[in-house]
Every structure is written in C-alpha cells, then in structure tokens.
Amino acid sequence: MRPLTRSDATCLDLDIPSYMNTDDIYGVLKSRLSRLSEYNRATFAAVLVQAIEVCRMKIPDFDEVLAAQARIEPYIHHTPVLTSSYLNDRCGAELFFKCENLQKVGAFKARGACNAVFGLSAAAAVNGVATHSSGNHAAALSYAAARRGIEASVVMPSTAAAAKKAAVQSYGGKVIECEPTQAARETGLSRLVAATGADAVHPYDDDRVIAGQATCALELHREIDELDAVVAPIGGGGLISGTCLTLATLAPATRIYAAEPANADDAYRSLKAGEIVERDAQQSVADGLKTNLKPRTWHFVSNYVEAILLASETEILDAMYLTWERMKIIIEPSSAVALAVILKHRDRFRGQRVGVIITGGNVDIKHCPGCKT
Ligand SMILES: Cc1ncc(COP(=O)(O)O)c(C=O)c1O
C-alpha cells in the first residue's frame, strides 16, 4: 500500500480523539468494520490507521522558522553568499552560492540540530540527545549538545569510517557501534532511548530539524531578493522541506529544484510516481544523499518542488572540482550535485537569478573522491 499524503489524510476528515493510540484505533475500526470481508476490513483499517498517523504528524509552520532563527543565532554562522563570474558565464545564469560549507561543523546540519537541542525544555534536555547517523547530522548533533552542555549519543555502523567516528568524538559525542544494517541502527537507537531517556533527533524526519534547516533559505532570501529559482541537494529531504517552507511563505514565485545523484534517485522516482518510492542505498560519491524520503518530507516535496534533476557520478565530481578551482572553496560531493544539475540543465536556468545551496564541505582532502592516488 502506498504511504498516504497529508492531503489524502485530510480528505478523509477524521475525527479521532487524541487520547487514542494507534492500537486502540485499529481495534475500534476492526470491530466496527466486521461486516466487511476479512481482506477489505484489514485493508480499510490499515488505510485509516495510516491516515491518522499522517494527520498527527507534526508539520512545522513559518512561525517556527522565525523562532528557530532566533533560537540558533548564537550558535551558528550567518554564512556568506558568494558569486563567480566564471560560473555565471558557464551556466548563462546569475548564481548566488549560499555557503553552508563554511557553517559550524562544515554543514547546514548545524541549523536543524541546534534548533532541536536548544528547543528542549530543561527537563527534556537532562537525559541528552541521541540519533543514528554516520554523516554530518551526527557531528552537528554532538556539536549542539556540547554547546548546551548535555550528552549526545550516536548509533553508528561498526563499518563507518574512522574519520566519521572521530568527527563525532571531537565534538564530544559518544559513539555506540552496531551492525551495518538499517534495522540494527534503528533497534540500537530505540534501545538507547529506552535505556537513557535521551531525546531522539532524526536527521530529517523531525519538525524541529526541518524548521532549523529552513533558516538557510531565510538568510538567503533576506540577502538576495527576486530569485527565479533555488537549487538544493536532496537526501531524506529535510533541507528541501525547510527551503519549501520558507520560500512558499516569503517568495512563492521562486521555483524550487532538488538535485539528486542518478545513482540514488529515489526522490526523483517518488515525484514521478506520485508516492514515496524507497530504494536501497546505492553507491554514490554523494554519500549524504542516499537516504529515502519520509511522509513528512514527502509532504513538502510533493507540494512545492518544481522538479528533481539528476546528475551522474562524473558530473558531480566535475562540479565539485570546478568549484574548488574557480571559487577557492572546499565543498563535498553531496553539495556539488546542485551545481552539477545547473550545468547539465543550462537551458532551464538560462538568464535567471538562481540561489544554490552549498550544503557542506566535509571531505577528506587527503583522499579526494574520484582521484586516482
Ligand atoms: C552535505 C549534505 N548535503 C545534503 C544533504 C541532504 O540533506 P537532507 O537529508 O536533509 O535532504 C546531507 C545529508 O546528510 C548532507 O550531509
């Protein structure tokens, strides 16, 4: 059964008391539907249960973005917007690069993590925060927790690169190793949360994280007005959801494009199919973009994203090295996908003012991706 969208769910116009949990609701529905055949009963009840979960899912609004901006301001950088006349000429467009590679921890993830951590009440913060991630979110959550003076624990696959574990530890985070499967990561986190009472902060399926990521487009919009388009990479969709949240409110005419590696094109396939399509993690140099959408991020992608544009592995690496060389800034492959799709789809952006979110700069320059050493 395809996951329901929020608009499907609201169409059903459900009025279920908030004290009922999903099992209660399921039980009630099953007994009320006893006149239907067994198959229809189970399917119908399952659809309704899903609809209720989607209705209860918290979607942040723009006020939460403004609150996030005020809350995280002391802990993050207001990153610069850079331009390059060389790249403008190459693309036939005016590009404005929002440089989150120069953000704390080297990625926009500091925004969402700080919003989640500094939004916790004193009582909720006492037990610290936890997540499962092997990427920038793990370091960002550790950074935010350290600034607040609370503990951060990160469940990481035992196979994660030593450099990634070291990055978490360097910000004071505690690494808990698990088997290298999605199931082991999720079980590991559930156990950890049950044992410690830590607050679980998902890398993108979390309204606090989305509101935090939305502050990036807010800063860009305040500095550069009248953008025709904004292009940002998409993994699980937390950043693009935040971008949609901000721009749908402040600049509804600005078109929003997501950039994705062709090797990890689950969001592209989802938008085409009109429902979330999950794919196993593929091999891609853009390791931050291998995650799948969730109903909360699908809500934004399906309602506000103009198109998802794909780039090959070679195009991503070419765009990354081009940025290093011409702009003199270090960006990681996951960030370079945005420029790669603009270079590839020049006609779509020709003559336009385009915001480009450079999401991060965490790359091991001693082992350059794609270099033959
Ligand atoms: C550098 C970088 N860019 C983009 C993304 C994708 O972000 P999201 O999962 O919010 O779509 C990530 C996620 O880890 C990342 O680390």
The ligand as a MOL file (V3000), in Angstrom:
LIG
                    3D

  0  0  0     0  0            999 V3000
M  V30 BEGIN CTAB
M  V30 COUNTS 16 16 0 0 0
M  V30 BEGIN ATOM
M  V30 1 C 26.3550 17.8340 2.7470 0
M  V30 2 C 24.9360 17.3500 2.6910 0
M  V30 3 N 24.1470 17.8380 1.7300 0
M  V30 4 C 22.8560 17.4370 1.6250 0
M  V30 5 C 22.3170 16.5030 2.4890 0
M  V30 6 C 20.8810 16.0810 2.3260 0
M  V30 7 O 20.0660 16.5920 3.3400 0
M  V30 8 P 18.6070 16.0350 3.5780 0
M  V30 9 O 18.7520 14.6120 4.0790 0
M  V30 10 O 18.0280 16.9450 4.5850 0
M  V30 11 O 17.9080 16.0600 2.2700 0
M  V30 12 C 23.1140 15.9570 3.5100 0
M  V30 13 C 22.5830 14.9600 4.4320 0
M  V30 14 O 23.2810 14.3030 5.1620 0
M  V30 15 C 24.4540 16.4000 3.6200 0
M  V30 16 O 25.2670 15.9420 4.5780 0
M  V30 END ATOM
M  V30 BEGIN BOND
M  V30 1 1 1 2
M  V30 2 1 2 3
M  V30 3 2 2 15
M  V30 4 2 3 4
M  V30 5 1 4 5
M  V30 6 1 5 6
M  V30 7 2 5 12
M  V30 8 1 6 7
M  V30 9 1 7 8
M  V30 10 2 8 9
M  V30 11 1 8 10
M  V30 12 1 8 11
M  V30 13 1 12 13
M  V30 14 1 12 15
M  V30 15 2 13 14
M  V30 16 1 15 16
M  V30 END BOND
M  V30 END CTAB
M  END
